[in-house]
Amino acid sequence: MVRPHGKVYMRPMLDRLFFPILGLVAALTVGLALVWPQGLGARSPAPFGHDPVLQTPEMQEAMRRQTEASQNRLNQARETMRELQSQRVPNGS
């Protein structure tokens, strides 16, 4: 069926209602962003922020220990490979 020519919208958009609601939603979004739980990065402004987990002394020490252990394992694996590569394989013929 063919729609007769004329108005596509049945009712006009109520700008007096839409834009204040849009402004309220924007203000609520900004307010939510101010109080939303913070991530692991830098500290947020005073009344809302907290010390990030990764910046506590305990976590810094744990990360340092993990890095050193990882480096030690990597160096040990490299040394083992060097020793294996330097060994001569006996000639079978």
PyMOL Python script that loads the backbone (N, CA, C, O; Angstrom):
from pymol import cmd

cmd.read_pdbstr("""\
ATOM      1  N   MET A   1       0.831  -1.173   0.000  1.00  0.00           N
ATOM      2  CA  MET A   1       0.000   0.000   0.000  1.00  0.00           C
ATOM      3  C   MET A   1       0.882   1.246   0.000  1.00  0.00           C
ATOM      4  O   MET A   1       1.956   1.274   0.601  1.00  0.00           O
ATOM      5  N   VAL A   2       0.418   2.223  -0.658  1.00  0.00           N
ATOM      6  CA  VAL A   2       1.156   3.470  -0.792  1.00  0.00           C
ATOM      7  C   VAL A   2       0.649   4.452   0.252  1.00  0.00           C
ATOM      8  O   VAL A   2      -0.553   4.670   0.408  1.00  0.00           O
ATOM      9  N   ARG A   3       1.618   5.042   0.967  1.00  0.00           N
ATOM     10  CA  ARG A   3       1.259   6.047   1.975  1.00  0.00           C
ATOM     11  C   ARG A   3       0.956   7.368   1.275  1.00  0.00           C
ATOM     12  O   ARG A   3       1.706   7.783   0.392  1.00  0.00           O
ATOM     13  N   PRO A   4      -0.108   8.020   1.649  1.00  0.00           N
ATOM     14  CA  PRO A   4      -0.434   9.291   0.995  1.00  0.00           C
ATOM     15  C   PRO A   4       0.597  10.360   1.358  1.00  0.00           C
ATOM     16  O   PRO A   4       1.188  10.339   2.438  1.00  0.00           O
ATOM     17  N   HIS A   5       0.795  11.299   0.423  1.00  0.00           N
ATOM     18  CA  HIS A   5       1.745  12.384   0.660  1.00  0.00           C
ATOM     19  C   HIS A   5       1.247  13.261   1.793  1.00  0.00           C
ATOM     20  O   HIS A   5       0.045  13.452   1.979  1.00  0.00           O
ATOM     21  N   GLY A   6       2.184  13.779   2.531  1.00  0.00           N
ATOM     22  CA  GLY A   6       1.806  14.652   3.634  1.00  0.00           C
ATOM     23  C   GLY A   6       2.826  14.552   4.736  1.00  0.00           C
ATOM     24  O   GLY A   6       4.005  14.315   4.473  1.00  0.00           O
ATOM     25  N   LYS A   7       2.398  14.727   5.954  1.00  0.00           N
ATOM     26  CA  LYS A   7       3.296  14.684   7.100  1.00  0.00           C
ATOM     27  C   LYS A   7       3.842  13.275   7.300  1.00  0.00           C
ATOM     28  O   LYS A   7       3.113  12.285   7.254  1.00  0.00           O
ATOM     29  N   VAL A   8       5.155  13.223   7.524  1.00  0.00           N
ATOM     30  CA  VAL A   8       5.770  11.936   7.831  1.00  0.00           C
ATOM     31  C   VAL A   8       5.655  11.672   9.333  1.00  0.00           C
ATOM     32  O   VAL A   8       5.404  10.546   9.763  1.00  0.00           O
ATOM     33  N   TYR A   9       5.841  12.720  10.111  1.00  0.00           N
ATOM     34  CA  TYR A   9       5.728  12.598  11.558  1.00  0.00           C
ATOM     35  C   TYR A   9       4.292  12.867  11.971  1.00  0.00           C
ATOM     36  O   TYR A   9       3.651  13.799  11.487  1.00  0.00           O
ATOM     37  N   MET A  10       3.808  12.044  12.862  1.00  0.00           N
ATOM     38  CA  MET A  10       2.441  12.231  13.309  1.00  0.00           C
ATOM     39  C   MET A  10       2.337  13.413  14.278  1.00  0.00           C
ATOM     40  O   MET A  10       1.364  14.167  14.254  1.00  0.00           O
ATOM     41  N   ARG A  11       3.378  13.561  15.149  1.00  0.00           N
ATOM     42  CA  ARG A  11       3.375  14.656  16.116  1.00  0.00           C
ATOM     43  C   ARG A  11       4.714  15.368  16.036  1.00  0.00           C
ATOM     44  O   ARG A  11       5.733  14.725  15.784  1.00  0.00           O
ATOM     45  N   PRO A  12       4.738  16.663  16.242  1.00  0.00           N
ATOM     46  CA  PRO A  12       6.029  17.362  16.238  1.00  0.00           C
ATOM     47  C   PRO A  12       6.835  16.995  17.495  1.00  0.00           C
ATOM     48  O   PRO A  12       6.269  16.669  18.539  1.00  0.00           O
ATOM     49  N   MET A  13       8.162  17.057  17.368  1.00  0.00           N
ATOM     50  CA  MET A  13       9.030  16.770  18.510  1.00  0.00           C
ATOM     51  C   MET A  13       8.908  17.916  19.504  1.00  0.00           C
ATOM     52  O   MET A  13       8.923  19.084  19.117  1.00  0.00           O
ATOM     53  N   LEU A  14       8.790  17.590  20.751  1.00  0.00           N
ATOM     54  CA  LEU A  14       8.641  18.615  21.780  1.00  0.00           C
ATOM     55  C   LEU A  14      10.025  19.057  22.249  1.00  0.00           C
ATOM     56  O   LEU A  14      10.603  18.446  23.148  1.00  0.00           O
ATOM     57  N   ASP A  15      10.556  20.123  21.640  1.00  0.00           N
ATOM     58  CA  ASP A  15      11.872  20.627  22.004  1.00  0.00           C
ATOM     59  C   ASP A  15      11.909  21.121  23.444  1.00  0.00           C
ATOM     60  O   ASP A  15      12.936  21.021  24.115  1.00  0.00           O
ATOM     61  N   ARG A  16      10.804  21.646  23.907  1.00  0.00           N
ATOM     62  CA  ARG A  16      10.751  22.148  25.286  1.00  0.00           C
ATOM     63  C   ARG A  16      10.905  21.008  26.285  1.00  0.00           C
ATOM     64  O   ARG A  16      11.310  21.242  27.424  1.00  0.00           O
ATOM     65  N   LEU A  17      10.601  19.827  25.895  1.00  0.00           N
ATOM     66  CA  LEU A  17      10.747  18.664  26.764  1.00  0.00           C
ATOM     67  C   LEU A  17      12.065  17.940  26.500  1.00  0.00           C
ATOM     68  O   LEU A  17      12.725  17.487  27.435  1.00  0.00           O
ATOM     69  N   PHE A  18      12.446  17.831  25.234  1.00  0.00           N
ATOM     70  CA  PHE A  18      13.626  17.058  24.855  1.00  0.00           C
ATOM     71  C   PHE A  18      14.931  17.672  25.358  1.00  0.00           C
ATOM     72  O   PHE A  18      15.743  16.980  25.971  1.00  0.00           O
ATOM     73  N   PHE A  19      15.137  18.953  25.106  1.00  0.00           N
ATOM     74  CA  PHE A  19      16.412  19.573  25.447  1.00  0.00           C
ATOM     75  C   PHE A  19      16.655  19.684  26.956  1.00  0.00           C
ATOM     76  O   PHE A  19      17.791  19.470  27.378  1.00  0.00           O
ATOM     77  N   PRO A  20      15.688  19.997  27.776  1.00  0.00           N
ATOM     78  CA  PRO A  20      15.947  19.943  29.224  1.00  0.00           C
ATOM     79  C   PRO A  20      16.282  18.522  29.711  1.00  0.00           C
ATOM     80  O   PRO A  20      17.134  18.346  30.581  1.00  0.00           O
ATOM     81  N   ILE A  21      15.620  17.533  29.154  1.00  0.00           N
ATOM     82  CA  ILE A  21      15.945  16.151  29.530  1.00  0.00           C
ATOM     83  C   ILE A  21      17.358  15.804  29.076  1.00  0.00           C
ATOM     84  O   ILE A  21      18.100  15.146  29.805  1.00  0.00           O
ATOM     85  N   LEU A  22      17.736  16.243  27.870  1.00  0.00           N
ATOM     86  CA  LEU A  22      19.089  16.010  27.369  1.00  0.00           C
ATOM     87  C   LEU A  22      20.127  16.689  28.268  1.00  0.00           C
ATOM     88  O   LEU A  22      21.172  16.103  28.550  1.00  0.00           O
ATOM     89  N   GLY A  23      19.850  17.914  28.718  1.00  0.00           N
ATOM     90  CA  GLY A  23      20.757  18.610  29.632  1.00  0.00           C
ATOM     91  C   GLY A  23      20.871  17.900  30.966  1.00  0.00           C
ATOM     92  O   GLY A  23      21.959  17.821  31.538  1.00  0.00           O
ATOM     93  N   LEU A  24      19.759  17.383  31.467  1.00  0.00           N
ATOM     94  CA  LEU A  24      19.770  16.643  32.724  1.00  0.00           C
ATOM     95  C   LEU A  24      20.586  15.353  32.592  1.00  0.00           C
ATOM     96  O   LEU A  24      21.348  14.999  33.492  1.00  0.00           O
ATOM     97  N   VAL A  25      20.424  14.667  31.486  1.00  0.00           N
ATOM     98  CA  VAL A  25      21.202  13.445  31.247  1.00  0.00           C
ATOM     99  C   VAL A  25      22.690  13.771  31.171  1.00  0.00           C
ATOM    100  O   VAL A  25      23.512  13.028  31.708  1.00  0.00           O
ATOM    101  N   ALA A  26      23.044  14.861  30.516  1.00  0.00           N
ATOM    102  CA  ALA A  26      24.450  15.266  30.424  1.00  0.00           C
ATOM    103  C   ALA A  26      25.012  15.592  31.803  1.00  0.00           C
ATOM    104  O   ALA A  26      26.128  15.186  32.127  1.00  0.00           O
ATOM    105  N   ALA A  27      24.250  16.320  32.618  1.00  0.00           N
ATOM    106  CA  ALA A  27      24.713  16.663  33.970  1.00  0.00           C
ATOM    107  C   ALA A  27      24.855  15.417  34.833  1.00  0.00           C
ATOM    108  O   ALA A  27      25.812  15.303  35.599  1.00  0.00           O
ATOM    109  N   LEU A  28      23.925  14.490  34.720  1.00  0.00           N
ATOM    110  CA  LEU A  28      24.029  13.231  35.474  1.00  0.00           C
ATOM    111  C   LEU A  28      25.225  12.408  35.033  1.00  0.00           C
ATOM    112  O   LEU A  28      25.872  11.756  35.852  1.00  0.00           O
ATOM    113  N   THR A  29      25.520  12.436  33.745  1.00  0.00           N
ATOM    114  CA  THR A  29      26.683  11.702  33.234  1.00  0.00           C
ATOM    115  C   THR A  29      27.977  12.287  33.801  1.00  0.00           C
ATOM    116  O   THR A  29      28.871  11.541  34.201  1.00  0.00           O
ATOM    117  N   VAL A  30      28.080  13.606  33.837  1.00  0.00           N
ATOM    118  CA  VAL A  30      29.272  14.245  34.408  1.00  0.00           C
ATOM    119  C   VAL A  30      29.367  13.931  35.900  1.00  0.00           C
ATOM    120  O   VAL A  30      30.453  13.636  36.400  1.00  0.00           O
ATOM    121  N   GLY A  31      28.255  13.989  36.606  1.00  0.00           N
ATOM    122  CA  GLY A  31      28.258  13.656  38.035  1.00  0.00           C
ATOM    123  C   GLY A  31      28.666  12.219  38.284  1.00  0.00           C
ATOM    124  O   GLY A  31      29.403  11.932  39.228  1.00  0.00           O
ATOM    125  N   LEU A  32      28.200  11.328  37.455  1.00  0.00           N
ATOM    126  CA  LEU A  32      28.581   9.922  37.593  1.00  0.00           C
ATOM    127  C   LEU A  32      30.070   9.723  37.340  1.00  0.00           C
ATOM    128  O   LEU A  32      30.719   8.920  38.011  1.00  0.00           O
ATOM    129  N   ALA A  33      30.603  10.451  36.378  1.00  0.00           N
ATOM    130  CA  ALA A  33      32.034  10.345  36.081  1.00  0.00           C
ATOM    131  C   ALA A  33      32.879  10.827  37.257  1.00  0.00           C
ATOM    132  O   ALA A  33      33.998  10.349  37.442  1.00  0.00           O
ATOM    133  N   LEU A  34      32.366  11.761  38.053  1.00  0.00           N
ATOM    134  CA  LEU A  34      33.117  12.269  39.199  1.00  0.00           C
ATOM    135  C   LEU A  34      33.178  11.278  40.347  1.00  0.00           C
ATOM    136  O   LEU A  34      34.154  11.275  41.097  1.00  0.00           O
ATOM    137  N   VAL A  35      32.171  10.442  40.506  1.00  0.00           N
ATOM    138  CA  VAL A  35      32.132   9.556  41.666  1.00  0.00           C
ATOM    139  C   VAL A  35      32.315   8.086  41.315  1.00  0.00           C
ATOM    140  O   VAL A  35      32.315   7.244  42.214  1.00  0.00           O
ATOM    141  N   TRP A  36      32.470   7.751  40.046  1.00  0.00           N
ATOM    142  CA  TRP A  36      32.642   6.360  39.633  1.00  0.00           C
ATOM    143  C   TRP A  36      33.945   5.815  40.215  1.00  0.00           C
ATOM    144  O   TRP A  36      34.923   6.558  40.298  1.00  0.00           O
ATOM    145  N   PRO A  37      33.993   4.547  40.620  1.00  0.00           N
ATOM    146  CA  PRO A  37      35.234   3.985  41.169  1.00  0.00           C
ATOM    147  C   PRO A  37      36.401   4.156  40.206  1.00  0.00           C
ATOM    148  O   PRO A  37      36.270   3.980  38.994  1.00  0.00           O
ATOM    149  N   GLN A  38      37.533   4.502  40.779  1.00  0.00           N
ATOM    150  CA  GLN A  38      38.691   4.802  39.952  1.00  0.00           C
ATOM    151  C   GLN A  38      39.425   3.532  39.566  1.00  0.00           C
ATOM    152  O   GLN A  38      39.298   2.504  40.231  1.00  0.00           O
ATOM    153  N   GLY A  39      40.184   3.608  38.503  1.00  0.00           N
ATOM    154  CA  GLY A  39      40.975   2.475  38.032  1.00  0.00           C
ATOM    155  C   GLY A  39      42.310   2.400  38.752  1.00  0.00           C
ATOM    156  O   GLY A  39      42.446   2.867  39.883  1.00  0.00           O
ATOM    157  N   LEU A  40      43.288   1.811  38.090  1.00  0.00           N
ATOM    158  CA  LEU A  40      44.591   1.606  38.699  1.00  0.00           C
ATOM    159  C   LEU A  40      45.573   2.712  38.342  1.00  0.00           C
ATOM    160  O   LEU A  40      46.739   2.631  38.728  1.00  0.00           O
ATOM    161  N   GLY A  41      45.151   3.725  37.632  1.00  0.00           N
ATOM    162  CA  GLY A  41      46.036   4.787  37.177  1.00  0.00           C
ATOM    163  C   GLY A  41      46.270   5.859  38.213  1.00  0.00           C
ATOM    164  O   GLY A  41      46.355   5.578  39.408  1.00  0.00           O
ATOM    165  N   ALA A  42      46.373   7.083  37.750  1.00  0.00           N
ATOM    166  CA  ALA A  42      46.688   8.209  38.619  1.00  0.00           C
ATOM    167  C   ALA A  42      45.503   8.570  39.516  1.00  0.00           C
ATOM    168  O   ALA A  42      44.355   8.243  39.218  1.00  0.00           O
ATOM    169  N   ARG A  43      45.805   9.239  40.603  1.00  0.00           N
ATOM    170  CA  ARG A  43      44.799   9.618  41.595  1.00  0.00           C
ATOM    171  C   ARG A  43      43.849  10.670  41.028  1.00  0.00           C
ATOM    172  O   ARG A  43      44.254  11.542  40.259  1.00  0.00           O
ATOM    173  N   SER A  44      42.596  10.575  41.417  1.00  0.00           N
ATOM    174  CA  SER A  44      41.570  11.541  41.010  1.00  0.00           C
ATOM    175  C   SER A  44      41.579  12.728  41.967  1.00  0.00           C
ATOM    176  O   SER A  44      42.265  12.694  42.989  1.00  0.00           O
ATOM    177  N   PRO A  45      40.822  13.779  41.645  1.00  0.00           N
ATOM    178  CA  PRO A  45      40.775  14.939  42.529  1.00  0.00           C
ATOM    179  C   PRO A  45      40.324  14.591  43.948  1.00  0.00           C
ATOM    180  O   PRO A  45      39.693  13.558  44.174  1.00  0.00           O
ATOM    181  N   ALA A  46      40.649  15.445  44.879  1.00  0.00           N
ATOM    182  CA  ALA A  46      40.547  15.195  46.320  1.00  0.00           C
ATOM    183  C   ALA A  46      39.273  14.534  46.844  1.00  0.00           C
ATOM    184  O   ALA A  46      39.387  13.452  47.420  1.00  0.00           O
ATOM    185  N   PRO A  47      38.103  15.078  46.699  1.00  0.00           N
ATOM    186  CA  PRO A  47      36.998  14.454  47.430  1.00  0.00           C
ATOM    187  C   PRO A  47      36.578  13.098  46.880  1.00  0.00           C
ATOM    188  O   PRO A  47      35.895  12.349  47.577  1.00  0.00           O
ATOM    189  N   PHE A  48      36.961  12.759  45.656  1.00  0.00           N
ATOM    190  CA  PHE A  48      36.471  11.540  45.052  1.00  0.00           C
ATOM    191  C   PHE A  48      37.531  10.453  44.923  1.00  0.00           C
ATOM    192  O   PHE A  48      37.197   9.269  44.891  1.00  0.00           O
ATOM    193  N   GLY A  49      38.783  10.832  44.849  1.00  0.00           N
ATOM    194  CA  GLY A  49      39.838   9.872  44.525  1.00  0.00           C
ATOM    195  C   GLY A  49      40.294   9.039  45.704  1.00  0.00           C
ATOM    196  O   GLY A  49      39.923   9.290  46.851  1.00  0.00           O
ATOM    197  N   HIS A  50      41.092   8.060  45.401  1.00  0.00           N
ATOM    198  CA  HIS A  50      41.746   7.219  46.393  1.00  0.00           C
ATOM    199  C   HIS A  50      43.121   6.869  45.856  1.00  0.00           C
ATOM    200  O   HIS A  50      43.389   7.044  44.667  1.00  0.00           O
ATOM    201  N   ASP A  51      43.993   6.376  46.722  1.00  0.00           N
ATOM    202  CA  ASP A  51      45.328   6.001  46.256  1.00  0.00           C
ATOM    203  C   ASP A  51      45.215   4.797  45.330  1.00  0.00           C
ATOM    204  O   ASP A  51      44.633   3.780  45.706  1.00  0.00           O
ATOM    205  N   PRO A  52      45.766   4.903  44.125  1.00  0.00           N
ATOM    206  CA  PRO A  52      45.724   3.774  43.213  1.00  0.00           C
ATOM    207  C   PRO A  52      46.472   2.570  43.791  1.00  0.00           C
ATOM    208  O   PRO A  52      47.478   2.722  44.485  1.00  0.00           O
ATOM    209  N   VAL A  53      45.973   1.400  43.499  1.00  0.00           N
ATOM    210  CA  VAL A  53      46.538   0.165  44.046  1.00  0.00           C
ATOM    211  C   VAL A  53      47.991  -0.009  43.622  1.00  0.00           C
ATOM    212  O   VAL A  53      48.822  -0.437  44.422  1.00  0.00           O
ATOM    213  N   LEU A  54      48.303   0.318  42.376  1.00  0.00           N
ATOM    214  CA  LEU A  54      49.657   0.096  41.875  1.00  0.00           C
ATOM    215  C   LEU A  54      50.674   1.066  42.455  1.00  0.00           C
ATOM    216  O   LEU A  54      51.876   0.867  42.279  1.00  0.00           O
ATOM    217  N   GLN A  55      50.221   2.118  43.146  1.00  0.00           N
ATOM    218  CA  GLN A  55      51.161   3.086  43.700  1.00  0.00           C
ATOM    219  C   GLN A  55      51.407   2.891  45.189  1.00  0.00           C
ATOM    220  O   GLN A  55      52.136   3.680  45.790  1.00  0.00           O
ATOM    221  N   THR A  56      50.828   1.875  45.800  1.00  0.00           N
ATOM    222  CA  THR A  56      51.084   1.620  47.210  1.00  0.00           C
ATOM    223  C   THR A  56      52.469   0.994  47.353  1.00  0.00           C
ATOM    224  O   THR A  56      52.905   0.278  46.451  1.00  0.00           O
ATOM    225  N   PRO A  57      53.172   1.241  48.457  1.00  0.00           N
ATOM    226  CA  PRO A  57      54.513   0.685  48.635  1.00  0.00           C
ATOM    227  C   PRO A  57      54.539  -0.846  48.589  1.00  0.00           C
ATOM    228  O   PRO A  57      55.483  -1.437  48.066  1.00  0.00           O
ATOM    229  N   GLU A  58      53.510  -1.480  49.132  1.00  0.00           N
ATOM    230  CA  GLU A  58      53.474  -2.945  49.127  1.00  0.00           C
ATOM    231  C   GLU A  58      53.411  -3.482  47.699  1.00  0.00           C
ATOM    232  O   GLU A  58      54.105  -4.439  47.353  1.00  0.00           O
ATOM    233  N   MET A  59      52.573  -2.858  46.878  1.00  0.00           N
ATOM    234  CA  MET A  59      52.424  -3.315  45.495  1.00  0.00           C
ATOM    235  C   MET A  59      53.677  -3.009  44.683  1.00  0.00           C
ATOM    236  O   MET A  59      54.076  -3.802  43.831  1.00  0.00           O
ATOM    237  N   GLN A  60      54.297  -1.863  44.946  1.00  0.00           N
ATOM    238  CA  GLN A  60      55.542  -1.525  44.255  1.00  0.00           C
ATOM    239  C   GLN A  60      56.618  -2.576  44.556  1.00  0.00           C
ATOM    240  O   GLN A  60      57.346  -3.003  43.660  1.00  0.00           O
ATOM    241  N   GLU A  61      56.708  -2.985  45.828  1.00  0.00           N
ATOM    242  CA  GLU A  61      57.698  -4.001  46.218  1.00  0.00           C
ATOM    243  C   GLU A  61      57.378  -5.350  45.574  1.00  0.00           C
ATOM    244  O   GLU A  61      58.282  -6.046  45.110  1.00  0.00           O
ATOM    245  N   ALA A  62      56.111  -5.717  45.544  1.00  0.00           N
ATOM    246  CA  ALA A  62      55.722  -6.987  44.918  1.00  0.00           C
ATOM    247  C   ALA A  62      56.034  -6.973  43.426  1.00  0.00           C
ATOM    248  O   ALA A  62      56.510  -7.969  42.881  1.00  0.00           O
ATOM    249  N   MET A  63      55.771  -5.862  42.771  1.00  0.00           N
ATOM    250  CA  MET A  63      56.069  -5.772  41.337  1.00  0.00           C
ATOM    251  C   MET A  63      57.579  -5.821  41.092  1.00  0.00           C
ATOM    252  O   MET A  63      58.030  -6.416  40.114  1.00  0.00           O
ATOM    253  N   ARG A  64      58.357  -5.200  41.974  1.00  0.00           N
ATOM    254  CA  ARG A  64      59.819  -5.252  41.832  1.00  0.00           C
ATOM    255  C   ARG A  64      60.326  -6.675  41.982  1.00  0.00           C
ATOM    256  O   ARG A  64      61.180  -7.119  41.215  1.00  0.00           O
ATOM    257  N   ARG A  65      59.785  -7.409  42.996  1.00  0.00           N
ATOM    258  CA  ARG A  65      60.195  -8.809  43.198  1.00  0.00           C
ATOM    259  C   ARG A  65      59.833  -9.674  41.999  1.00  0.00           C
ATOM    260  O   ARG A  65      60.619 -10.524  41.582  1.00  0.00           O
ATOM    261  N   GLN A  66      58.646  -9.457  41.448  1.00  0.00           N
ATOM    262  CA  GLN A  66      58.232 -10.238  40.280  1.00  0.00           C
ATOM    263  C   GLN A  66      59.111  -9.941  39.069  1.00  0.00           C
ATOM    264  O   GLN A  66      59.450 -10.844  38.305  1.00  0.00           O
ATOM    265  N   THR A  67      59.474  -8.688  38.899  1.00  0.00           N
ATOM    266  CA  THR A  67      60.340  -8.316  37.781  1.00  0.00           C
ATOM    267  C   THR A  67      61.712  -8.955  37.929  1.00  0.00           C
ATOM    268  O   THR A  67      62.257  -9.487  36.962  1.00  0.00           O
ATOM    269  N   GLU A  68      62.276  -8.907  39.137  1.00  0.00           N
ATOM    270  CA  GLU A  68      63.590  -9.519  39.366  1.00  0.00           C
ATOM    271  C   GLU A  68      63.543 -11.026  39.152  1.00  0.00           C
ATOM    272  O   GLU A  68      64.454 -11.596  38.551  1.00  0.00           O
ATOM    273  N   ALA A  69      62.493 -11.672  39.635  1.00  0.00           N
ATOM    274  CA  ALA A  69      62.369 -13.127  39.447  1.00  0.00           C
ATOM    275  C   ALA A  69      62.243 -13.466  37.969  1.00  0.00           C
ATOM    276  O   ALA A  69      62.829 -14.443  37.503  1.00  0.00           O
ATOM    277  N   SER A  70      61.499 -12.681  37.246  1.00  0.00           N
ATOM    278  CA  SER A  70      61.339 -12.914  35.813  1.00  0.00           C
ATOM    279  C   SER A  70      62.670 -12.733  35.087  1.00  0.00           C
ATOM    280  O   SER A  70      63.015 -13.532  34.216  1.00  0.00           O
ATOM    281  N   GLN A  71      63.413 -11.696  35.437  1.00  0.00           N
ATOM    282  CA  GLN A  71      64.724 -11.474  34.819  1.00  0.00           C
ATOM    283  C   GLN A  71      65.687 -12.615  35.133  1.00  0.00           C
ATOM    284  O   GLN A  71      66.447 -13.053  34.270  1.00  0.00           O
ATOM    285  N   ASN A  72      65.647 -13.100  36.394  1.00  0.00           N
ATOM    286  CA  ASN A  72      66.518 -14.217  36.764  1.00  0.00           C
ATOM    287  C   ASN A  72      66.187 -15.474  35.971  1.00  0.00           C
ATOM    288  O   ASN A  72      67.088 -16.177  35.514  1.00  0.00           O
ATOM    289  N   ARG A  73      64.879 -15.763  35.805  1.00  0.00           N
ATOM    290  CA  ARG A  73      64.484 -16.936  35.012  1.00  0.00           C
ATOM    291  C   ARG A  73      64.916 -16.788  33.559  1.00  0.00           C
ATOM    292  O   ARG A  73      65.378 -17.749  32.943  1.00  0.00           O
ATOM    293  N   LEU A  74      64.767 -15.588  33.016  1.00  0.00           N
ATOM    294  CA  LEU A  74      65.162 -15.342  31.636  1.00  0.00           C
ATOM    295  C   LEU A  74      66.668 -15.500  31.467  1.00  0.00           C
ATOM    296  O   LEU A  74      67.120 -16.125  30.507  1.00  0.00           O
ATOM    297  N   ASN A  75      67.442 -14.946  32.381  1.00  0.00           N
ATOM    298  CA  ASN A  75      68.901 -15.082  32.306  1.00  0.00           C
ATOM    299  C   ASN A  75      69.334 -16.531  32.464  1.00  0.00           C
ATOM    300  O   ASN A  75      70.258 -16.971  31.779  1.00  0.00           O
ATOM    301  N   GLN A  76      68.693 -17.277  33.344  1.00  0.00           N
ATOM    302  CA  GLN A  76      69.026 -18.688  33.527  1.00  0.00           C
ATOM    303  C   GLN A  76      68.711 -19.488  32.256  1.00  0.00           C
ATOM    304  O   GLN A  76      69.491 -20.355  31.862  1.00  0.00           O
ATOM    305  N   ALA A  77      67.580 -19.202  31.620  1.00  0.00           N
ATOM    306  CA  ALA A  77      67.230 -19.903  30.383  1.00  0.00           C
ATOM    307  C   ALA A  77      68.229 -19.573  29.278  1.00  0.00           C
ATOM    308  O   ALA A  77      68.612 -20.454  28.508  1.00  0.00           O
ATOM    309  N   ARG A  78      68.649 -18.329  29.195  1.00  0.00           N
ATOM    310  CA  ARG A  78      69.643 -17.952  28.181  1.00  0.00           C
ATOM    311  C   ARG A  78      70.971 -18.648  28.422  1.00  0.00           C
ATOM    312  O   ARG A  78      71.606 -19.132  27.485  1.00  0.00           O
ATOM    313  N   GLU A  79      71.387 -18.697  29.678  1.00  0.00           N
ATOM    314  CA  GLU A  79      72.648 -19.358  30.002  1.00  0.00           C
ATOM    315  C   GLU A  79      72.586 -20.851  29.693  1.00  0.00           C
ATOM    316  O   GLU A  79      73.554 -21.424  29.193  1.00  0.00           O
ATOM    317  N   THR A  80      71.458 -21.475  29.990  1.00  0.00           N
ATOM    318  CA  THR A  80      71.286 -22.896  29.681  1.00  0.00           C
ATOM    319  C   THR A  80      71.376 -23.121  28.179  1.00  0.00           C
ATOM    320  O   THR A  80      72.017 -24.074  27.736  1.00  0.00           O
ATOM    321  N   MET A  81      70.752 -22.268  27.395  1.00  0.00           N
ATOM    322  CA  MET A  81      70.817 -22.408  25.938  1.00  0.00           C
ATOM    323  C   MET A  81      72.233 -22.204  25.424  1.00  0.00           C
ATOM    324  O   MET A  81      72.668 -22.909  24.513  1.00  0.00           O
ATOM    325  N   ARG A  82      72.958 -21.251  25.993  1.00  0.00           N
ATOM    326  CA  ARG A  82      74.359 -21.048  25.582  1.00  0.00           C
ATOM    327  C   ARG A  82      75.196 -22.290  25.870  1.00  0.00           C
ATOM    328  O   ARG A  82      76.018 -22.693  25.046  1.00  0.00           O
ATOM    329  N   GLU A  83      74.988 -22.901  27.049  1.00  0.00           N
ATOM    330  CA  GLU A  83      75.738 -24.107  27.401  1.00  0.00           C
ATOM    331  C   GLU A  83      75.406 -25.257  26.456  1.00  0.00           C
ATOM    332  O   GLU A  83      76.295 -25.990  26.022  1.00  0.00           O
ATOM    333  N   LEU A  84      74.125 -25.410  26.140  1.00  0.00           N
ATOM    334  CA  LEU A  84      73.726 -26.486  25.232  1.00  0.00           C
ATOM    335  C   LEU A  84      74.282 -26.262  23.828  1.00  0.00           C
ATOM    336  O   LEU A  84      74.683 -27.217  23.163  1.00  0.00           O
ATOM    337  N   GLN A  85      74.309 -25.044  23.385  1.00  0.00           N
ATOM    338  CA  GLN A  85      74.815 -24.754  22.045  1.00  0.00           C
ATOM    339  C   GLN A  85      76.329 -24.864  21.969  1.00  0.00           C
ATOM    340  O   GLN A  85      76.878 -25.132  20.901  1.00  0.00           O
ATOM    341  N   SER A  86      77.002 -24.662  23.083  1.00  0.00           N
ATOM    342  CA  SER A  86      78.480 -24.726  23.052  1.00  0.00           C
ATOM    343  C   SER A  86      79.014 -26.152  23.159  1.00  0.00           C
ATOM    344  O   SER A  86      80.182 -26.402  22.861  1.00  0.00           O
ATOM    345  N   GLN A  87      78.178 -27.073  23.576  1.00  0.00           N
ATOM    346  CA  GLN A  87      78.620 -28.460  23.663  1.00  0.00           C
ATOM    347  C   GLN A  87      78.777 -29.023  22.250  1.00  0.00           C
ATOM    348  O   GLN A  87      77.991 -28.731  21.349  1.00  0.00           O
ATOM    349  N   ARG A  88      79.810 -29.832  22.092  1.00  0.00           N
ATOM    350  CA  ARG A  88      80.041 -30.456  20.791  1.00  0.00           C
ATOM    351  C   ARG A  88      79.239 -31.732  20.690  1.00  0.00           C
ATOM    352  O   ARG A  88      79.180 -32.525  21.630  1.00  0.00           O
ATOM    353  N   VAL A  89      78.637 -31.916  19.564  1.00  0.00           N
ATOM    354  CA  VAL A  89      77.929 -33.167  19.310  1.00  0.00           C
ATOM    355  C   VAL A  89      78.947 -34.112  18.682  1.00  0.00           C
ATOM    356  O   VAL A  89      79.581 -33.754  17.689  1.00  0.00           O
ATOM    357  N   PRO A  90      79.123 -35.355  19.259  1.00  0.00           N
ATOM    358  CA  PRO A  90      80.122 -36.285  18.694  1.00  0.00           C
ATOM    359  C   PRO A  90      79.721 -36.693  17.263  1.00  0.00           C
ATOM    360  O   PRO A  90      78.548 -36.899  16.950  1.00  0.00           O
ATOM    361  N   ASN A  91      80.735 -36.795  16.434  1.00  0.00           N
ATOM    362  CA  ASN A  91      80.517 -37.161  15.059  1.00  0.00           C
ATOM    363  C   ASN A  91      80.349 -38.655  14.954  1.00  0.00           C
ATOM    364  O   ASN A  91      81.239 -39.395  15.374  1.00  0.00           O
ATOM    365  N   GLY A  92      79.233 -39.138  14.405  1.00  0.00           N
ATOM    366  CA  GLY A  92      78.917 -40.557  14.361  1.00  0.00           C
ATOM    367  C   GLY A  92      79.610 -41.288  13.222  1.00  0.00           C
ATOM    368  O   GLY A  92      79.536 -42.516  13.180  1.00  0.00           O
ATOM    369  N   SER A  93      80.280 -40.609  12.294  1.00  0.00           N
ATOM    370  CA  SER A  93      80.890 -41.352  11.184  1.00  0.00           C
ATOM    371  C   SER A  93      82.351 -41.536  11.323  1.00  0.00           C
ATOM    372  O   SER A  93      82.982 -42.143  10.458  1.00  0.00           O
TER     373      SER A  93
END
""", "prot")
cmd.dss("prot")
cmd.show_as("cartoon", "prot")
cmd.util.cbc("prot")
cmd.orient("prot")
